[in-house]
Amino acid sequence: MATAAPANAHPAPRVGTFSTHVQNAQGLAMSCRLSTGPGTSGLQSWPAAVRARIAAEFGMTNIGGHRPGSGRSDHHTGHAIDVMVRGEKGTEIANWVRANARGLNVKYVIWEQGYWQPGMSGYRPMEDRGGDTANHYDHVHISFKQGAGSCPS
């Protein structure tokens, strides 16, 4: 059963699926599969495609996405993911995202109490929010601009 889109919703994107084939660091063929339009999980298509790529590339199984609600968070619009990870693996993922930010259509990254957006040379320190989760020590937060991007090879 179809429901009407809210008045402030963006126009529905064209529907379809395409794949971009790439190789991971071990030379294994990988694909970023993109189904246009929002997914059933509430996560927009491009962030969902990047979530799948990070899961495959880095062996991650705990990656959050859409959270209902309102406010400033890109999670509410389906344009952000949280890769639940600590330590060196988190730094590796954050560095991969930063190195490929333009193609991935990244808006900003938060990791270990630091904020980074394309064009910055390093992280800007953030205020102490009082805990590991609030300070992003147990997850890499990745926010995306609207629209799609391309998978790095």
N, C-alpha and C positions, 0 to 999 in steps of 0.2 A: 504494500500500500504506500503510495507516494504521499509525502507531506510537503506543505508549502514552505519555501525558504523564508527566513526572517527578512524583513524589509531592508536591513543593513547588510545582508549577505552579498558576497561577490557573485557575479554571474557564473553559472555552472560552466566548468571547462569542458572541452570536447572529451568524449569518452573513448578510450582505447588503451592499448598496451604496447610498449616497445621495450627492447632490451639493448643494452650496450655491453659488449663483451670485452673484458679486460683480463689481465693476469695479475695474480697476487704475487707477493715477494718470493714465493716458492715456485713461481712459474706456472701455477695451476690456473686454468681458465676460470674467470669469474664473470658474473653478469650483474649489472644493476638493472633490475626490472622495475619499470615505472608504469603503474596503472593510473591514468589521469583521473583527477577528481578526488574527493576525500574518501578515505577508507572507512571500513565499518568500525574501526577502533577510535575514530575521531581524529586520528593523525592525518595530516595532509599527505598527498601522494609522494612528493619529493622527500620530505623528512622520513617517510616510511621506507623509501628506497635506500636512503643513506643508512638508516637503522639496520636494514638487512645486509648492506655491504659491510658495515662495521662488525656485525655479528659474525659474518663469514670470514672476514679478513683477520679479526683478532680473537676469534673463538669466544665471543661474549654471548651470554644467554640472558642476562638481566639488563634490559634496556627499556626504560619507561618512555612514555610519550604524552599523549593528550590527557589533560585533567580538566573536567568540567568546571565551570565557574566563570567569573568575570574578573577584570582587573588588568594589570600591566603585563602579566606573564604570557609569553608566547606559547606556553603549554595549553592555555585556554582556547587558542585559535588553531591548535594542531600544528604549530610551526616550531616545536622544540622537542628535543629528546634528552634524556638523562642516561648516560652510560654508567651503570653502577660498578665502580671499580676504585681501587686504591693504589697508591704508590707508582712504581715505574711503569706498569701497564697503563695506568691512567695518563701519565705523562706522554707515553708513546702514542696513545690514541689522540690526545689533545694536540700533540705536535703534528700528527698526520692530518688532522682536520685543519689546523692552521696553515700547513704547507699547501693544502688543496682548497683553501677557503673560497677562492674566486670561482672555481669550477663547481664546487659544492653549493654555492649560493648561500654562504654562511653570513649571518648578521653579526653574531658574536659568540664567544666561548667563555665560560667561567670554569676555572679549575684551581683548586688549592688556594682559595681566597684571593684569586686574581681575575681580572676582567680583561679580555682581549677582543678587539674587532679588527677587521681588515684595515690595513694602513698603519697600524701600531707596530712598533718594533718589538715590544715586549708586553708583559702583563702589567696592568695598573693595579696596585694593591687595593683591596676592598676592606671596608670596616669589618671588625669582628662581629659576627652575627650570633655568636654564642654557642655554636656546636659544629660537629663535623659535617652534618648534612647541610645546615644553613650556610656554612663556609665553603661548601663544595670540596671537602676532603675525601668524601666517599663516592663521588660521582663527577663525571665531566658533563656539564650542561652545554648543549649546542643549540643555538637558535638560528633559524633560517629566514631569509627574506621570502616574500611571496614569489611563486613561480618555481620552475624547475632549474636544474643545473646539469652538470655532466660528471660522470664518474672518472676519477683519476686512473691512469694505467699503472 
